């Protein structure tokens, strides 16, 4: 007969990587991210940034809204919003999607006041644009609570709950039935 061997289970140390924690947070329902951080930029100047998550359909956008600490002027040329390492006008080639991304900043008349870096994944281009708009709006709310009233009135803080309806058995799509024939 086989002998039972007494072994103690190996201790498993949890990963203490902040990116893993944020990635786990994106998949969950909890939208709590570190609201405010101050870290030195590569050029040595301190930057303030506010982090928020925006969602729409299957798209998830992680937004960092950056403000300069010492009141240095932001560059007035393009590149204020970068999405996955590209300028947002280059990432979203359609003009309507570009306008959708700019809407919260235009509503507050502060398009050149902030710089945003966004990581977006999942969904299509339209869903991604709406997720970016939602994330920017949430980050602006963290920056200043007085912005909340105007953003909420415009509907930018409300997550759009519409999503694709699931397919039902016996149907071709969510509601499309196969062609009916009497015989």
C-alpha positions in Angstrom: 0.0 0.0 0.0 1.0 3.6 -0.6 2.2 5.6 2.3 0.8 9.0 3.1 3.5 11.6 3.2 3.0 14.6 5.4 3.8 17.6 3.4 3.1 21.2 4.3 1.7 23.3 1.4 4.1 25.8 0.0 3.4 29.3 0.9 2.1 31.4 -2.0 3.0 35.0 -1.9 0.6 37.4 -3.6 1.8 39.6 -6.4 2.3 43.2 -5.2 2.3 44.7 -8.6 0.0 47.7 -8.9 -0.7 47.1 -12.6 -2.1 43.7 -11.7 -4.3 45.3 -9.1 -5.6 47.9 -11.6 -6.1 45.2 -14.2 -8.1 43.1 -11.8 -10.1 46.3 -10.9 -11.0 47.0 -14.5 -12.6 43.6 -14.9 -14.5 43.9 -11.7 -17.4 46.1 -10.9 -15.5 48.3 -8.4 -14.5 51.5 -10.1 -12.1 52.7 -7.3 -8.7 53.7 -8.6 -6.2 55.9 -6.9 -7.8 59.3 -7.5 -4.8 61.5 -7.2 -1.1 60.9 -7.6 2.0 63.1 -7.8 5.0 61.6 -9.4 8.1 63.1 -11.0 7.9 63.2 -14.8 10.9 62.0 -16.9 11.9 65.7 -17.4 12.1 66.3 -13.7 9.0 68.5 -13.3 6.3 67.2 -10.9 2.9 66.5 -12.6 -0.4 65.9 -11.0 -2.7 63.4 -12.6 -6.1 62.0 -11.9 -7.0 58.4 -12.9 -10.4 57.2 -13.9 -12.0 54.3 -15.8 -14.6 54.7 -18.5 -16.7 51.9 -20.0 -19.1 51.5 -22.9 -20.3 48.2 -24.4 -17.2 45.9 -24.3 -14.7 48.8 -24.4 -12.7 49.8 -21.3 -10.7 53.0 -21.1 -8.1 53.9 -18.4 -7.7 57.6 -18.4 -4.9 59.7 -16.8 -5.7 63.4 -16.8 -2.5 65.4 -16.3 -2.1 68.9 -15.0 1.2 70.8 -14.6 2.0 71.7 -11.0 3.9 75.0 -11.5 1.4 76.5 -14.0 3.6 75.9 -17.0 1.7 76.4 -20.2 0.5 73.3 -22.0 1.4 73.0 -25.6 -1.3 74.5 -27.7 -0.6 72.2 -30.7 -2.0 68.6 -31.0 -1.1 65.7 -28.8 -3.1 66.8 -25.8 -5.0 63.5 -25.8 -3.0 60.4 -26.6 -4.8 57.0 -27.0 -2.7 53.9 -26.9 0.4 56.0 -27.8 -1.2 57.8 -30.8 -2.8 61.2 -31.1 -6.6 60.8 -30.7 -7.2 62.4 -34.2 -5.0 59.7 -35.7 -6.5 56.8 -33.6 -10.1 57.8 -34.4 -10.0 58.8 -38.1 -13.7 59.7 -38.1 -14.4 63.4 -37.2 -17.6 62.4 -35.2 -15.6 60.1 -33.0 -13.0 62.9 -32.4 -15.7 65.2 -31.4 -17.1 62.6 -29.0 -13.7 62.4 -27.3 -13.4 66.2 -26.9 -17.0 66.8 -25.7 -16.3 66.9 -21.9 -13.3 69.2 -22.3 -15.2 71.5 -24.7 -18.2 71.6 -22.4 -16.0 72.9 -19.6 -14.1 75.2 -22.1 -10.8 73.6 -21.0 -9.5 71.8 -24.1 -6.0 73.2 -23.8 -5.9 73.1 -20.0 -5.3 69.4 -19.6 -3.3 66.6 -21.1 -4.7 63.1 -21.2 -3.2 59.7 -21.8 -5.6 56.8 -22.4 -5.2 53.1 -22.7 -8.3 51.6 -24.3 -9.1 48.0 -25.1 -12.0 45.9 -26.3 -15.1 46.7 -28.3 -15.3 48.7 -31.6 -14.2 52.3 -32.4 -17.6 53.8 -31.4 -17.7 52.0 -28.0 -14.0 53.0 -27.4 -14.7 56.7 -28.2 -17.6 56.7 -25.7 -15.5 54.9 -23.1 -12.8 57.5 -23.5 -15.4 60.3 -23.1 -16.8 58.6 -19.9 -13.3 58.2 -18.5 -12.3 61.8 -19.2 -15.5 63.0 -17.6 -14.9 61.0 -14.5 -11.3 62.2 -14.2 -12.5 65.8 -14.6 -14.9 65.3 -11.8 -12.1 64.0 -9.6 -10.1 67.2 -10.5 -12.9 69.6 -9.5 -16.2 68.6 -7.9 -17.7 71.8 -9.3 -17.5 70.3 -12.8 -19.9 67.5 -11.8 -23.1 69.5 -12.3 -22.3 70.5 -15.8 -20.9 67.1 -16.8 -23.9 65.3 -15.3 -26.4 67.6 -17.0 -24.7 66.8 -20.3 -25.0 63.1 -19.6 -21.2 62.4 -19.7 -21.0 60.9 -16.2 -23.7 58.3 -16.8 -22.4 55.0 -18.1 -24.5 54.0 -21.1 -25.9 50.5 -20.1 -26.9 49.4 -23.6 -25.1 46.4 -24.8 -25.6 43.7 -27.4 -28.5 41.4 -26.6 -27.7 37.7 -26.1 -28.6 35.1 -28.7 -31.5 32.9 -27.8 -31.8 29.2 -28.7 -33.8 28.4 -31.8 -33.1 31.9 -33.3 -30.3 33.0 -35.7 -29.5 36.2 -33.7 -31.0 37.8 -30.6 -34.4 38.1 -32.2 -34.1 37.0 -35.8 -36.0 33.8 -36.4 -35.3 31.3 -39.2 -37.4 31.6 -42.3 -40.8 30.2 -41.7 -42.3 27.7 -44.1 -45.7 26.0 -43.8 -44.5 22.7 -45.1 
